Amino acid sequence: PMVVFLYSSSMNKDCCCANFERALFRDRDSVKEFKSWACYKQLTESLKDEDKKLLEQYDLRKDKPALLFFDSEGGLLHKQQLCVDPPKFIKVIRSTKKLSDMRLRLRKTHLAERKKAREHMEAGRYGKAIRVLDGMAKNRKIMSETVSVLVDQDLKEIESTAGELLIQASALKKENRLLDSYRLYEEIEKEFEKLKEYSKEASKHRKELLKKLKDLGL
């Protein structure tokens, strides 16, 4: 896991910058804890534009230095932008390291869960896939960055699939294949129930087609 100390040259007199540099980084017990981390120090003004954009996701105060703790895959574990009391902050470093270790330990388990979700997706059981992925997303704090990214990709893929199926159902309706269209809308409504926008859209068209099918005696 990594610790990145971000600061600017204009922060030399900032109390937190001085606190990190003169207290935390020189505290004997804190130094021992930091030995379990890959430690980096970075001036923010020397960052490339793409790196600055990358930092935007962490919602950092521009007037304060930052200590960013990452797991070994680059997932944020903890953000610190306030002054610290080294003896007390040791507990934060230790608990953050435990969280990093937990993510690494549970990585195989989470990948296995994600594999089940993929199997549901491939079999067209999107409702079950969404339930598995939603459950994983709720426990994002203990997921490694790789798994977290994969889960987000899967959820986006499911949304994309729902949109594509709605287009297919609409095309069937225009071709006057009412029964096939009705069945597809019914499937979308059921399988994507948790994606309310898509399920609601499918339900509206299904009910409209149901009336037409009844009028046709089907």
N, C-alpha and C positions, 0 to 999 in steps of 0.2 A: 504493500500500500504506500501511497505518496502523501507528503505534506508540501504544499506550495505556499510560500510567503510572498504575497504580492504587495508592492508599495511603490510610491512615486518619489522622485527626488525632492519634491516640494513638501513631503511629509516628515522630513527630518526632525522637525520640532513638535510633531503631533505626539500627544501623550501616549496613545496606544502603540504607535511605532516604537517609541522609546521603551514602553513597557515590554513589548515582545523582544526587542533587541537586547536590552540591558537587564531584564529580569527573567523572563521565561527561557530564552535561549542560553542563559548563563547559569540557570538553576541546575545544580548537580543531579537532582532526582529527575527533573524534566528531561535533561540530556540523556539519561539512561533509557527513558521511555521512547524518546525519539530515535534511538538506535534500531528500533523495530520498523522504522519507516525510511523510505527513500525521500530525502529532504532537498527541496529546491527553493532558491531565492530569485525573484524576478522583478525587475523594474517595469512598471506598466507602460511607460512611454516608449520603451524599446520593443514592445510587442508588435507583431505584424497585424494588419487590419483584420485578417481572418481570425487571428487569435483573440482580438478584442471583441469580435462578434460572438465568438465561442463563450466568452465570459459573461455576456449579457444574460444568459439563462440563469445565472447565479444571483442576479439582482443585488449587485454589490454597491455599497455607498462609495462614491468617488472621492470623498474627503477623508476616508479612513483606510488604513492598511487591512489586508485580509489574510487569514490563515485558512486555507482550504484543504480538507482531508479527503482523499480519494481512495477507493478500493483499487486493487491491482488492475482493474479493467477500466478505470477512469470514472467510475460512478461516485457521485458526491456522498460523503458520509457525514461531514460536519462542516459548518461555516462559522468562523469566529471573526468578528469585526469590533469587538469591545475589549477593553483592557481586562487582564486576568490576574488572579492571584495564583502564582505558580503552584504552591502546595495543593490548592483546591483544583486547579486545572489538570493536574495529573490524573484525577479521577475521570475527567472528560477524555483525555488521551487514551486511557486504558479502556473505557467503555466503547470508544470509537474503534479501537483496535479489535475488541471483541465482536463488534458489529461487522467489521471487515472479515474477520475469521469465520463468522457465521455465514456470511454471503458465500464465501469460498466453499465452506463445508456443505451448504445446502444446494450448491450449484447443480450437481448431478440430479438431485431430486426435482429441482425446478425445471431442468431440461427434460426430464422424463414426463412431468406434468404437461409441459408445452408440446411434447411429442403426441400425447393423448389428444390434445386439442387439435393438432394437425390431422390426426387420423379421423377425428369427427368431421373436420372441414372437408377432407378428401372424400368422405362417405356422404357428404351433403347434410350432415347432422349439425347444422350451424347453431341451432339453439344450445345444444350441449357444449359446443366449442366455445360459444360466448360465455357460458356459465363458468367454464374452467378458466378462461383467460381473464374474466372479470375478477374472479377470486384471487388470481395471481396478482393482478394489478392493485388490488386492495392491500396486498402485502408487499408492495414495491420496496419498502424500506429494507427488507431482508433479502432482496433479489440482487444478484450481481448485475453490473451494467449491461453485459452481453444479453442476459436473459430478459432484462427489462426492455431493451431495444427490440428483441425478437417478438415479445408479447405485443408491443405497440404496433409493429409491422403486421402481425396477424390480425389484430383488431381492425386496422385500416383496410387490410385485404378483404375482411368479411364485409365491411361497409361498402367497398367497391363492388363486391359480388352481389350484394343486395341491390345496388343501383343497376347493375347489368341485367339482373333477373327482372327487375321492373320494366326495363326497356324491352326485353324479350316478350314479356307478358303483354305489353302494349302493342308490339308488332303482331302478335298472334290475334289480338282483338281486331286490329285493322284488316287482317287477312280473313276476318269473319270466322276464325276458328275459336268460337266462343267457349266451348267446353274446355279446350286445352288452355285457353287464357284463364278461365275461371280456376282451373286446378293449380295453375302456376301461381296465381295471386293468393290462393288459399295456402299454398306451401310457403310463400314469402311471409304471409301474415303470421303463420305458426312458427316457422324457423327463426324469424328475425323479430320475435316478440319484444325482446329487450332493446332492440333498435327501434324505438317507438315511431320515429318519423317514417321509416320504411314500412313498418307493420301497419301503421294507420293509413298510409297511401294505398297499400295492397288491399286492406279491408274495405276501403271506399269503393274501389273498382270491383272487388269480388261481389259486394252487395248489389252493385249496379248490374253486373252480369247475371247474378242469381235471378233477379227479376226478369231479365230477358229470356233466360233459359226456361223459367217457369212458364212464361208466355208462349214459348215454343213447345211446351209440353215435355221438356227434358228434365 
